[in-house]
C-alpha cells in the first residue's frame, strides 16, 4: 500500500521517489533499541498538545459536548498542554480589563481541566498584528503596552 501511495505522489509531482525505494519501504522491517540508562534530558515533561479554546463558542460546543472532550483529554493523560489565548479577550482598551466574558470562560474551562488533571500548561498569546488578532491600544508586538497587557 505504501508503495502505491508513494508512486501516486511521484506521478502527480508531489514527491520524487524511486520505485525501488517505495518497494523497500513496503517490505522493510527493523528493530529499535532504547538504552534506558542513557538519559538525554533529566527533566523531560512529555509530549505536548495544542488545545485551544478559540472557536469552541463559535462552534457551539455545549457543556455536554465538552464533557465528551474532557473524557478524551483525561484518557490521554496529557503531561503538557499549550493553550493559546488572545489579549483582546480580556483587554477592552483604555486600561479596561474584562475577565468575565464568553472567550475567557472558554479559556477558564480548559485551564480548569488541566489543573484538575495536573497538566502543565504553557499559556501563549498569538500576537496582535494580523487583523483577526487586533487588540485595542496596541499596534505591534513590540509595543510596551502589549507586554503590559500580557503581564496583567
Rosetta constraint file for C-alpha pairs under 8 A:
AtomPair CA 1 CA 5 HARMONIC 6.40 0.50
AtomPair CA 1 CA 26 HARMONIC 7.21 0.50
AtomPair CA 2 CA 6 HARMONIC 6.13 0.50
AtomPair CA 2 CA 22 HARMONIC 7.00 0.50
AtomPair CA 2 CA 25 HARMONIC 7.24 0.50
AtomPair CA 2 CA 26 HARMONIC 5.83 0.50
AtomPair CA 3 CA 7 HARMONIC 5.92 0.50
AtomPair CA 3 CA 19 HARMONIC 7.51 0.50
AtomPair CA 3 CA 22 HARMONIC 4.51 0.50
AtomPair CA 3 CA 23 HARMONIC 5.48 0.50
AtomPair CA 3 CA 25 HARMONIC 7.14 0.50
AtomPair CA 3 CA 26 HARMONIC 6.00 0.50
AtomPair CA 4 CA 8 HARMONIC 6.06 0.50
AtomPair CA 4 CA 22 HARMONIC 7.92 0.50
AtomPair CA 5 CA 9 HARMONIC 6.19 0.50
AtomPair CA 6 CA 10 HARMONIC 6.15 0.50
AtomPair CA 6 CA 15 HARMONIC 7.73 0.50
AtomPair CA 6 CA 17 HARMONIC 6.62 0.50
AtomPair CA 6 CA 22 HARMONIC 6.26 0.50
AtomPair CA 7 CA 11 HARMONIC 6.20 0.50
AtomPair CA 7 CA 17 HARMONIC 7.01 0.50
AtomPair CA 7 CA 19 HARMONIC 6.87 0.50
AtomPair CA 7 CA 22 HARMONIC 7.23 0.50
AtomPair CA 8 CA 12 HARMONIC 6.36 0.50
AtomPair CA 9 CA 13 HARMONIC 6.18 0.50
AtomPair CA 9 CA 14 HARMONIC 5.22 0.50
AtomPair CA 9 CA 15 HARMONIC 5.64 0.50
AtomPair CA 9 CA 16 HARMONIC 7.54 0.50
AtomPair CA 10 CA 14 HARMONIC 5.90 0.50
AtomPair CA 10 CA 15 HARMONIC 4.89 0.50
AtomPair CA 10 CA 16 HARMONIC 4.78 0.50
AtomPair CA 10 CA 17 HARMONIC 5.98 0.50
AtomPair CA 17 CA 21 HARMONIC 6.69 0.50
AtomPair CA 17 CA 22 HARMONIC 6.70 0.50
AtomPair CA 18 CA 22 HARMONIC 6.51 0.50
AtomPair CA 19 CA 23 HARMONIC 6.18 0.50
AtomPair CA 20 CA 24 HARMONIC 6.09 0.50
AtomPair CA 21 CA 25 HARMONIC 6.16 0.50
AtomPair CA 22 CA 26 HARMONIC 6.43 0.50
AtomPair CA 23 CA 27 HARMONIC 6.60 0.50
AtomPair CA 24 CA 28 HARMONIC 5.62 0.50
AtomPair CA 45 CA 79 HARMONIC 6.38 0.50
AtomPair CA 45 CA 80 HARMONIC 6.81 0.50
AtomPair CA 46 CA 79 HARMONIC 5.72 0.50
AtomPair CA 46 CA 80 HARMONIC 6.50 0.50
AtomPair CA 47 CA 78 HARMONIC 7.89 0.50
AtomPair CA 47 CA 79 HARMONIC 7.06 0.50
AtomPair CA 47 CA 80 HARMONIC 6.56 0.50
AtomPair CA 48 CA 78 HARMONIC 7.01 0.50
AtomPair CA 48 CA 79 HARMONIC 6.85 0.50
AtomPair CA 48 CA 80 HARMONIC 4.62 0.50
AtomPair CA 48 CA 81 HARMONIC 5.12 0.50
AtomPair CA 48 CA 82 HARMONIC 6.79 0.50
AtomPair CA 49 CA 78 HARMONIC 7.63 0.50
AtomPair CA 49 CA 80 HARMONIC 6.78 0.50
AtomPair CA 49 CA 81 HARMONIC 5.00 0.50
AtomPair CA 49 CA 82 HARMONIC 6.10 0.50
AtomPair CA 50 CA 81 HARMONIC 5.91 0.50
AtomPair CA 50 CA 82 HARMONIC 4.83 0.50
AtomPair CA 50 CA 83 HARMONIC 5.99 0.50
AtomPair CA 50 CA 84 HARMONIC 7.92 0.50
AtomPair CA 51 CA 81 HARMONIC 6.46 0.50
AtomPair CA 51 CA 82 HARMONIC 6.20 0.50
AtomPair CA 51 CA 83 HARMONIC 5.34 0.50
AtomPair CA 51 CA 84 HARMONIC 7.62 0.50
AtomPair CA 52 CA 82 HARMONIC 7.75 0.50
AtomPair CA 52 CA 83 HARMONIC 5.03 0.50
AtomPair CA 52 CA 84 HARMONIC 5.52 0.50
AtomPair CA 52 CA 85 HARMONIC 7.55 0.50
AtomPair CA 52 CA 107 HARMONIC 7.73 0.50
AtomPair CA 52 CA 110 HARMONIC 7.80 0.50
AtomPair CA 53 CA 83 HARMONIC 7.60 0.50
AtomPair CA 53 CA 84 HARMONIC 7.59 0.50
AtomPair CA 53 CA 85 HARMONIC 7.83 0.50
AtomPair CA 53 CA 103 HARMONIC 7.79 0.50
AtomPair CA 53 CA 106 HARMONIC 5.68 0.50
AtomPair CA 53 CA 107 HARMONIC 5.44 0.50
AtomPair CA 53 CA 110 HARMONIC 6.74 0.50
AtomPair CA 54 CA 84 HARMONIC 7.77 0.50
AtomPair CA 54 CA 85 HARMONIC 7.43 0.50
AtomPair CA 54 CA 103 HARMONIC 7.36 0.50
AtomPair CA 54 CA 106 HARMONIC 7.80 0.50
AtomPair CA 54 CA 107 HARMONIC 7.91 0.50
AtomPair CA 55 CA 59 HARMONIC 5.90 0.50
AtomPair CA 56 CA 60 HARMONIC 6.22 0.50
AtomPair CA 56 CA 61 HARMONIC 5.28 0.50
AtomPair CA 56 CA 106 HARMONIC 7.24 0.50
AtomPair CA 57 CA 61 HARMONIC 6.00 0.50
AtomPair CA 57 CA 102 HARMONIC 7.35 0.50
AtomPair CA 57 CA 103 HARMONIC 7.48 0.50
AtomPair CA 57 CA 106 HARMONIC 7.36 0.50
AtomPair CA 61 CA 65 HARMONIC 5.64 0.50
AtomPair CA 61 CA 66 HARMONIC 6.35 0.50
AtomPair CA 62 CA 66 HARMONIC 6.17 0.50
AtomPair CA 63 CA 67 HARMONIC 6.11 0.50
AtomPair CA 64 CA 68 HARMONIC 6.75 0.50
AtomPair CA 65 CA 69 HARMONIC 6.57 0.50
AtomPair CA 66 CA 70 HARMONIC 5.97 0.50
AtomPair CA 67 CA 71 HARMONIC 6.29 0.50
AtomPair CA 68 CA 72 HARMONIC 6.46 0.50
AtomPair CA 69 CA 73 HARMONIC 6.22 0.50
AtomPair CA 70 CA 74 HARMONIC 6.06 0.50
AtomPair CA 70 CA 113 HARMONIC 7.20 0.50
AtomPair CA 71 CA 75 HARMONIC 6.16 0.50
AtomPair CA 72 CA 76 HARMONIC 6.35 0.50
AtomPair CA 73 CA 77 HARMONIC 6.67 0.50
AtomPair CA 73 CA 78 HARMONIC 6.96 0.50
AtomPair CA 74 CA 78 HARMONIC 7.44 0.50
AtomPair CA 74 CA 117 HARMONIC 7.16 0.50
AtomPair CA 77 CA 117 HARMONIC 7.69 0.50
AtomPair CA 78 CA 119 HARMONIC 6.03 0.50
AtomPair CA 79 CA 118 HARMONIC 7.48 0.50
AtomPair CA 79 CA 119 HARMONIC 4.97 0.50
AtomPair CA 79 CA 120 HARMONIC 6.16 0.50
AtomPair CA 80 CA 119 HARMONIC 5.38 0.50
AtomPair CA 80 CA 120 HARMONIC 4.70 0.50
AtomPair CA 80 CA 121 HARMONIC 5.84 0.50
AtomPair CA 80 CA 122 HARMONIC 7.61 0.50
AtomPair CA 81 CA 114 HARMONIC 7.83 0.50
AtomPair CA 81 CA 119 HARMONIC 6.75 0.50
AtomPair CA 81 CA 120 HARMONIC 6.28 0.50
AtomPair CA 81 CA 121 HARMONIC 4.94 0.50
AtomPair CA 81 CA 122 HARMONIC 6.29 0.50
AtomPair CA 82 CA 121 HARMONIC 5.67 0.50
AtomPair CA 82 CA 122 HARMONIC 4.66 0.50
AtomPair CA 82 CA 123 HARMONIC 5.93 0.50
AtomPair CA 82 CA 124 HARMONIC 7.05 0.50
AtomPair CA 83 CA 121 HARMONIC 6.86 0.50
AtomPair CA 83 CA 122 HARMONIC 6.24 0.50
AtomPair CA 83 CA 123 HARMONIC 4.99 0.50
AtomPair CA 83 CA 124 HARMONIC 6.12 0.50
AtomPair CA 84 CA 123 HARMONIC 5.87 0.50
AtomPair CA 84 CA 124 HARMONIC 4.78 0.50
AtomPair CA 84 CA 125 HARMONIC 5.49 0.50
AtomPair CA 84 CA 126 HARMONIC 6.73 0.50
AtomPair CA 85 CA 89 HARMONIC 7.60 0.50
AtomPair CA 85 CA 107 HARMONIC 7.45 0.50
AtomPair CA 85 CA 123 HARMONIC 7.10 0.50
AtomPair CA 85 CA 124 HARMONIC 6.14 0.50
AtomPair CA 85 CA 125 HARMONIC 5.08 0.50
AtomPair CA 85 CA 126 HARMONIC 6.96 0.50
AtomPair CA 86 CA 90 HARMONIC 7.90 0.50
AtomPair CA 86 CA 125 HARMONIC 5.47 0.50
AtomPair CA 86 CA 126 HARMONIC 6.38 0.50
AtomPair CA 86 CA 127 HARMONIC 7.30 0.50
AtomPair CA 86 CA 128 HARMONIC 8.00 0.50
AtomPair CA 86 CA 133 HARMONIC 7.01 0.50
AtomPair CA 87 CA 91 HARMONIC 5.84 0.50
AtomPair CA 87 CA 125 HARMONIC 7.02 0.50
AtomPair CA 87 CA 135 HARMONIC 6.86 0.50
AtomPair CA 87 CA 149 HARMONIC 6.75 0.50
AtomPair CA 87 CA 150 HARMONIC 6.69 0.50
AtomPair CA 88 CA 92 HARMONIC 6.50 0.50
AtomPair CA 88 CA 133 HARMONIC 7.36 0.50
AtomPair CA 88 CA 134 HARMONIC 7.18 0.50
AtomPair CA 88 CA 135 HARMONIC 4.92 0.50
AtomPair CA 88 CA 136 HARMONIC 7.18 0.50
AtomPair CA 89 CA 98 HARMONIC 7.83 0.50
AtomPair CA 89 CA 101 HARMONIC 7.85 0.50
AtomPair CA 89 CA 103 HARMONIC 5.87 0.50
AtomPair CA 89 CA 104 HARMONIC 6.31 0.50
AtomPair CA 90 CA 97 HARMONIC 5.38 0.50
AtomPair CA 90 CA 98 HARMONIC 4.90 0.50
AtomPair CA 90 CA 99 HARMONIC 5.45 0.50
AtomPair CA 90 CA 101 HARMONIC 7.95 0.50
AtomPair CA 90 CA 104 HARMONIC 6.90 0.50
AtomPair CA 91 CA 95 HARMONIC 7.39 0.50
AtomPair CA 91 CA 96 HARMONIC 6.13 0.50
AtomPair CA 91 CA 97 HARMONIC 4.59 0.50
AtomPair CA 91 CA 98 HARMONIC 6.31 0.50
AtomPair CA 91 CA 135 HARMONIC 7.48 0.50
AtomPair CA 91 CA 136 HARMONIC 7.38 0.50
AtomPair CA 91 CA 149 HARMONIC 7.04 0.50
AtomPair CA 92 CA 96 HARMONIC 5.45 0.50
AtomPair CA 92 CA 97 HARMONIC 5.73 0.50
AtomPair CA 92 CA 98 HARMONIC 6.80 0.50
AtomPair CA 92 CA 135 HARMONIC 7.76 0.50
AtomPair CA 92 CA 136 HARMONIC 6.29 0.50
AtomPair CA 93 CA 97 HARMONIC 7.52 0.50
AtomPair CA 93 CA 135 HARMONIC 7.81 0.50
AtomPair CA 93 CA 136 HARMONIC 4.85 0.50
AtomPair CA 93 CA 137 HARMONIC 5.91 0.50
AtomPair CA 94 CA 136 HARMONIC 7.85 0.50
AtomPair CA 94 CA 137 HARMONIC 7.07 0.50
AtomPair CA 99 CA 104 HARMONIC 6.21 0.50
AtomPair CA 100 CA 104 HARMONIC 6.34 0.50
AtomPair CA 100 CA 105 HARMONIC 6.61 0.50
AtomPair CA 101 CA 105 HARMONIC 6.03 0.50
AtomPair CA 102 CA 106 HARMONIC 6.15 0.50
AtomPair CA 103 CA 107 HARMONIC 6.38 0.50
AtomPair CA 104 CA 108 HARMONIC 6.04 0.50
AtomPair CA 105 CA 109 HARMONIC 6.16 0.50
AtomPair CA 106 CA 110 HARMONIC 6.63 0.50
AtomPair CA 107 CA 111 HARMONIC 6.25 0.50
AtomPair CA 108 CA 112 HARMONIC 5.87 0.50
AtomPair CA 109 CA 113 HARMONIC 6.42 0.50
AtomPair CA 110 CA 114 HARMONIC 6.39 0.50
AtomPair CA 111 CA 115 HARMONIC 6.05 0.50
AtomPair CA 111 CA 121 HARMONIC 7.81 0.50
AtomPair CA 112 CA 116 HARMONIC 6.13 0.50
AtomPair CA 113 CA 117 HARMONIC 6.22 0.50
AtomPair CA 114 CA 118 HARMONIC 5.99 0.50
AtomPair CA 114 CA 119 HARMONIC 4.80 0.50
AtomPair CA 114 CA 120 HARMONIC 7.16 0.50
AtomPair CA 114 CA 121 HARMONIC 7.19 0.50
AtomPair CA 115 CA 119 HARMONIC 6.05 0.50
AtomPair CA 115 CA 120 HARMONIC 7.78 0.50
AtomPair CA 125 CA 150 HARMONIC 7.94 0.50
AtomPair CA 126 CA 133 HARMONIC 7.64 0.50
AtomPair CA 127 CA 133 HARMONIC 6.71 0.50
AtomPair CA 127 CA 140 HARMONIC 7.86 0.50
AtomPair CA 127 CA 141 HARMONIC 6.03 0.50
AtomPair CA 128 CA 133 HARMONIC 4.72 0.50
AtomPair CA 128 CA 134 HARMONIC 4.94 0.50
AtomPair CA 128 CA 135 HARMONIC 6.11 0.50
AtomPair CA 128 CA 138 HARMONIC 7.33 0.50
AtomPair CA 128 CA 139 HARMONIC 6.92 0.50
AtomPair CA 128 CA 140 HARMONIC 6.11 0.50
AtomPair CA 128 CA 141 HARMONIC 6.24 0.50
AtomPair CA 129 CA 133 HARMONIC 6.26 0.50
AtomPair CA 129 CA 134 HARMONIC 6.12 0.50
AtomPair CA 129 CA 139 HARMONIC 6.56 0.50
AtomPair CA 129 CA 140 HARMONIC 5.58 0.50
AtomPair CA 129 CA 141 HARMONIC 7.04 0.50
AtomPair CA 130 CA 134 HARMONIC 6.56 0.50
AtomPair CA 134 CA 138 HARMONIC 7.60 0.50
AtomPair CA 134 CA 139 HARMONIC 7.50 0.50
AtomPair CA 135 CA 139 HARMONIC 7.57 0.50
AtomPair CA 137 CA 145 HARMONIC 7.52 0.50
AtomPair CA 138 CA 143 HARMONIC 6.57 0.50
AtomPair CA 138 CA 145 HARMONIC 6.45 0.50
AtomPair CA 138 CA 146 HARMONIC 6.11 0.50
AtomPair CA 139 CA 143 HARMONIC 6.94 0.50
AtomPair CA 140 CA 146 HARMONIC 7.52 0.50
AtomPair CA 141 CA 146 HARMONIC 5.99 0.50
AtomPair CA 141 CA 147 HARMONIC 7.73 0.50
AtomPair CA 142 CA 146 HARMONIC 7.16 0.50
AtomPair CA 142 CA 147 HARMONIC 7.90 0.50
AtomPair CA 143 CA 147 HARMONIC 7.10 0.50
AtomPair CA 144 CA 148 HARMONIC 6.36 0.50
AtomPair CA 145 CA 149 HARMONIC 6.18 0.50
AtomPair CA 146 CA 150 HARMONIC 6.33 0.50
AtomPair CA 147 CA 151 HARMONIC 6.12 0.50
AtomPair CA 148 CA 152 HARMONIC 6.11 0.50
